[in-house]
Amino acid sequence: MEDFLANTRSAKKRIRQNEKQRAHNKMYRTRARSQVKQARSAIEAGDPAAAKEAVLAAISELDKAAARGVIHSNNASRRKSRLMKLLQRSRSAE
């Protein structure tokens, strides 16, 4: 990827660093999204024990992503809140 628009060495280095960091951040973001998706499907399946485990795993991944600055802490809090609300609704429906 030597076809940079940047002219200075420091700008070229910054582009390389940004690319590495983007890939690293993407891993945490994808992991969190996957866990949230699994938690939602576990809640819809109707097994309360599995749903609780999946929600806790999703919350953990969201916290990790927020701690690393991949997503904003308010964003993580909002997603966790929505998951917990969904879990509570499914429990009261039983």
C-alpha positions in Angstrom: 0.0 0.0 0.0 2.7 2.4 -1.0 0.3 4.5 -3.1 -0.2 7.2 -0.4 -1.4 10.7 -1.0 0.8 11.8 1.9 4.1 13.4 1.1 6.0 13.4 4.4 7.4 10.3 6.1 5.5 11.1 9.3 2.2 11.3 7.3 2.9 8.0 5.6 3.7 6.4 8.9 0.5 7.8 10.4 -1.5 6.2 7.5 0.1 2.8 8.3 -0.6 3.2 12.0 -4.2 4.2 11.3 -4.8 1.1 9.1 -3.4 -1.2 11.8 -5.5 0.5 14.5 -8.6 0.3 12.3 -8.2 -3.5 11.9 -7.6 -3.9 15.6 -10.7 -1.9 16.5 -12.8 -3.7 14.0 -12.0 -7.0 15.8 -13.5 -5.7 19.1 -16.5 -4.1 17.4 -17.3 -7.3 15.4 -16.9 -9.4 18.6 -19.3 -7.2 20.5 -21.9 -7.1 17.7 -21.7 -10.9 17.3 -22.3 -11.4 21.1 -25.2 -9.0 21.0 -26.7 -10.9 18.1 -26.3 -14.2 19.9 -27.9 -12.8 23.0 -30.9 -11.6 21.1 -31.4 -14.9 19.4 -31.0 -16.7 22.8 -33.7 -14.5 24.3 -36.0 -15.2 21.4 -35.3 -18.9 21.7 -37.0 -18.8 25.1 -34.4 -20.6 27.3 -33.9 -18.2 30.3 -30.6 -19.7 31.5 -29.0 -19.6 28.1 -30.4 -16.1 27.5 -28.9 -14.8 30.7 -25.5 -16.3 29.9 -25.5 -14.9 26.4 -26.5 -11.4 27.7 -23.7 -11.5 30.3 -21.2 -12.4 27.6 -22.5 -9.6 25.4 -22.3 -7.1 28.2 -18.7 -8.2 28.9 -17.7 -7.7 25.2 -19.4 -4.3 25.1 -17.5 -3.2 28.2 -14.2 -4.4 26.7 -14.9 -2.4 23.5 -15.8 0.7 25.5 -12.8 0.4 27.8 -10.5 0.3 24.7 -12.3 3.3 23.2 -13.5 1.3 20.2 -17.1 2.4 21.0 -18.2 5.3 23.2 -19.1 4.3 26.8 -22.6 5.8 26.4 -23.1 3.7 23.3 -22.1 0.5 25.2 -24.4 1.5 28.1 -27.3 2.1 25.7 -26.9 -1.3 24.1 -26.5 -3.1 27.5 -29.7 -1.3 28.7 -31.6 -2.5 25.6 -30.4 -6.0 26.1 -31.4 -6.1 29.7 -34.8 -4.6 29.0 -35.4 -7.3 26.3 -34.3 -10.0 28.8 -36.6 -8.7 31.5 -39.5 -8.5 29.0 -39.0 -12.1 27.9 -38.9 -13.2 31.6 -42.2 -11.5 32.4 -43.8 -13.0 29.3 -43.2 -16.5 30.6 
